[in-house]
């Protein structure tokens, strides 16, 4: 292999199109863009996502149902058996965050039944489901408001 024999792969380099240089060039008048339509315009066919050519788009044809609470994103669920990793006594939101049981994005927490709890916990400012409350009270703990 010598420097004078090196060349790019076949089709790797293409000549630049010189458009609008008369009928003889093959790229005069419409410059290879055809007649009318979005691809003939400036910006070359930037169609927004979901556009269906003027037909009523799918996201507008379908009925809107249900409700998604924006508060649900702020609330973290803590499973009952994971609560057992904390020492017995008072447990508040800061303690849950320090133990990395709730993500940093959460603003409040709720204890949910899964597994069992063996220590007596006093939950302060933390919500709990009815089953979780019963399990905590059965272990000798309570929910303080």
N, C-alpha and C positions, 0 to 999 in steps of 0.2 A: 504494500500500500504506500502510495506516494501522495504528497500534498496536491500535486497537479492532477491526480486521478479522482480526487474526492468530489462528490456531487450529492445534492440532496435527493432523497427518495422520490420516485416517480409520483407526481401529483401533490408533493408536499408544498411546492411553491407555485402560486398562480399569478398570472398577469392581472394587474388592476384594470377594472372596467372603466373605460373613458366614455361616459354617457353624454348624450346631448351634443354630439359632434356631427350631426347630419345623417341623412338616410343611408348613405353608403356604408357607414360604420356598423349598421345593424342594431345600434342602440341610440337612434335618434328619436325625436318626438316624445314618446312615452318612457323612453330610457329603460326598457325592460320591465316596467311595472304593470303593463297591461292597461285596460281602460277602466276607470272609476273604481269604486270599492275602497275599503279601508287600507288595503295593501298598496294602493296607488297614491295614497295621501302622505303628507309629511308625518313622521312618527312611525311609519311603516307597520301598521296593523297591531297597535297596542290595544287589545280588546280586554276589558276588565273581566276578572274571574266571574263565572256564572252568567255571562251575557249569552243569550240564545238568539241573536239576530233580530231582536225586536219582539220576539214571542215572549209571553209572560214567563219569566224565569221560574225554575223549579222552587226556589226558596220562597217565592211569593204565591205560587199556586197551592202549595200544601198548607193545611190548616195549622194554626199555632195552638198548641195544647200544653197544659201543665204550667208549673211555676218552679223556678229555681231561686232559692233564697240566697241572697248575697251574704247573709250572716253565717250560713253553713260553712263557708270557707274559713271563717275566723275561729271556729270551734274545733278543738282536737279531741278525739276519743282516746281514753286511756283504759286499757283492759285491766280487769280486776287482779289477775295474777301478776301483772307487771307492777302494780301498786305494792305488792308484797316485797319487792326489792328494796323499798325505802325503809328506814328505821321506824319503829312504832312511835306514835305521838302525833303532834300537829303536822298537818300537810296542807300547804297552800299552793297557789299557782307557781310561785317563785321556786318552791321546792321541786315541783314537777319539771320545771324548765331546767333547773340545775342538774337533775338526774337524767336529762335528755329524754324524758318520756313524752314531751310535747315539742313540736317544731318551733323554730324561732318566729315563724309567721303567725302562729296562733295567738289569739287574744283572750281566749277562755278555754276551759276544759270540761269534759264530762266523763265520769267513770261509767263504764259499760261492763255488764256481767260476761265474763269468760274466765273460767277457772275459779279458784277459791282464794280467800284471804285468811291468814292465820294470826295476824297481829291486830292490835286495837289501834285504829286510826281515828283522828279527829279532823275531818275535812273542813277547811275554812275557805269560803268563796269558790267552791268547786261544786258543780252540779253532778247528780248521779241518777241513774235510772232507778225505777222502783225495785227491781231485782238486786241491783248493786247496793242500794241503801239497806235492804233486808240482810244481805250477806255481811256488810260492814257492821251493822248493829248486832248480828249474831256472833261476830268475833269480838264484841265488846267495845266497838267504836261508835262514833256518831257523826252526824252532819251538823256543823255549826253554821249558822247563817251570818 
